[in-house]
Amino acid sequence: MAKRTGVNLGAYAAMHLILWLLPFLLSAVTVMAGYFQSVPWMYVMVAATIVFAAASAGALRLSEFWARITAQNKLGLWQILPAANFIRDKKTGKIKSIEKVQICIILQNNAHFPISYIVDELSTSFEGMMNARPIRDTLGADIPPTSQAWYRDAPIDAKQMAVTKQIFEGHIKFKLRYGLPGNEKHPMERNLNLTFVFDDKAGGFSQVSTSDVIENVVRDR
């Protein structure tokens, strides 16, 4: 994944370097052509200025066009939300325990064209509990232009955990690829700690906050 990201960044930097150098190179070629053909310097300078301005405008429009048609950076992680099955007290109707929890990834397509994504790796947990053998029917989908898509991980058995507190902890780590349908080459990965706030009046989890996991780096002494 890191190698693929480096290749994408290298290609992106190379393209912009070429676009940046193009006006200067074309102006230099214009000056050299005028010199070898013994054209008066006034005409050469005027021609070089026009070429530089035209090439700069063209490079800018080409860069804008490329930014519009590429899927890179057009898919964003909008939010992480939990979906839960609760067990209610038969007499009072209040939630007394949690039966199952699903961690949902919400993706936002910011492009004016469809974007497809494929999940390569995914692991979720709730209060330290995980689904040891997750069954996932789908590993991706197409997202319509300027729309959102929900991806639900396999349910986690909460073992009828009693609701005796308001704050619950979770975790999600995933790697996916996205791009034009059939050409999913842009990587996205996250490693997040999750905090869920339970609200009995709202009938479930009302707030979710995320924070990046800081991985420890072991250094040789």
N, C-alpha and C positions, 0 to 999 in steps of 0.2 A: 504493500500500500504506500509506504514512504517513497519507494523507488518510482512508482507511478505518479505520485504527486510531484516529485522532483522533475520528471519528464514533462509534465503539463506546465509547470512553472517555467521551465527552460524554454519550451516552445513559445509560451506567451511572451517572455522577455525578448526572445529572438525576433518575433514578429514586430514588436513595438520598436526595437532597435533599428530594424530595417526601415520601418515607416519614418522614424526620426531622421535617419541618414539620407533618405531618398531625395528630399529637396536640395540638400547640399551637393549630393552626387550629380544630380541632373544639372544644377547650376554650373558645377565645375566642368561637366561635359560641354555645356553650351559655350563657356568661355574658351575652352580648348578648341572647339570647332571654329569659333570666330577668329581665334588667333591664327590657326593654320590656313584659314581661307582669306586672311588679310582683310577682315572686315573692320571698319573703323571702331575704335574702342567705345565711343559713345553708344553705337548701336549694340555692341556686345554687352555692355553693362545694362542697357535697357532690356535686352532679350533675356539676360541672366536673371534680372529682377522679376520679369514676368513669369519665367519658368519656375523660379523659386516660389512665388506666390501661388501659382497654379498647382504645383506639386504639393505644397503644404496643405492647401485646401482639399486636394484629392486624398492625401494621406489621412487627414482628419475625418473626412467622410467615410473612407474605407475602414478606419478604426471604429467609428460609430456603427457602421453596418455590421462589422464582425461582432461587436458587443451585443447587437440586437439579435443576431441569428444563432449565436452560440448558447448552449444550455448551461455553460459553466457559471456558477454563482447565481443561478436562477432558481435553485431549490433551497429552501431554508427550513430549519427546524423551528416550527412555530411554538409548540408546547408539548409537554409530557403530562398526561392525565391518567388517573386510575379509574377503572370500571370495576365495581364490586357487587357481589351478591351478599345481602345481609339477611340475618335471621332476626325476626321481630318477636317481641313478647306477645303472646296470644291475647292477653288481657288488656295491656296498655297500648299495644301497637308500636311501642318504641323499639328502636334497634338495640339488641342485646349482644350480638356477636357477628363476626365476619366469617362467611363461608368460603368465598373465593374472591381473588383479586386478579385483574388483568391490567398490565401496564400498557398504555396506548401512546404511540408516537404520532404526532400530528405534523404533517409536512405541508409547506406552502409553496405552490408553484407561482413564481412571480413573472413568468414568461408569457408571451402572447401566443405560444404554441404548446402542444402537449409535451409533457416530460414523463419518462418512464424511470422507475427505480427498481433495484433488486437488492434484497437484504442478504448479505453474505454471512454476517455473524450477529448474534443477538443473545443477550442474557439479561434476565431481570430477577429481582428478588423483592420480597416484602417482609419486613421485620426478620430478616435473616433466613426466610423460607424461600425455596426455589422449586420450580418444576423440574425434577431430575430427568424426565423423559418428555420434553415438549413435543406436541404434534402440531405442526403448522401447515395448514392447508395451502396457503399461498405464501410466496416469498417476494412479492412485489406487485406492482400495478402501474397503470397509466393514469396520470393526473391531468385533467383538462386545464386549459389556459386559465391563469389567475384564479385557481381553485385550491382547495385543501383536500388532503387525503388522510384517513386514519388507518394506522396499522396496529392491530391488537396482537400482543404476544399471547402465547398459550397461557391458560388460567393457572394460577398458583393456589393450591389448597391451603387456606388459612387455618384449617383444623378447628373451625368454629371458635376462633380467638375472641374472647370476651372484650367488649368495648369498655375499658376502664380508664381510658385516657384520651386526650385530644390530639396528641402529636404521634404520628407513626412515621417510621423510616423505611426507605426503599433504595433501590439502586438499579441503574440500567447502563448497559454497555453495548454499543452496536456499531457495525460497519456496513455501509451500503454503497452502491454505485448508482449513479443517475445520469441521464442524458436523453438524447432523442431516442424514441422507441427503436430498439435493436442496436443501439450504439451507446450503451450505458458505461461510460468510461471515467466519469468525474467522481472522485471519492468523497464520502462524508462519514465521519466517525465521531462518536461522543462517548464519554465515560463520566457519568453524573451520579451524584448522591441526590436522593429525593426526600423531601419532607412533606408529608400529607397532614392537613389539618382537618379533623373530623368535627362536623357540626350536626348535632342531633336535630336541630330545628330545620336545617336544610335537607336532612335525610341522607347524609353521606359526607363525602370529602368535599369541602368547599374551597380549599386553597391548596396549591401545590407550589413549592419553591425548589429550585435546582441549584446545585453548585458543582463545579468541576472537581473531579477526583485528582488530588495531587499525588502522583506516583513517586514513591521513594527511589532515589538514585543511590545505589551502593557504590562507594568509591574505595579503591584500594589505598590502604595507608602505607 
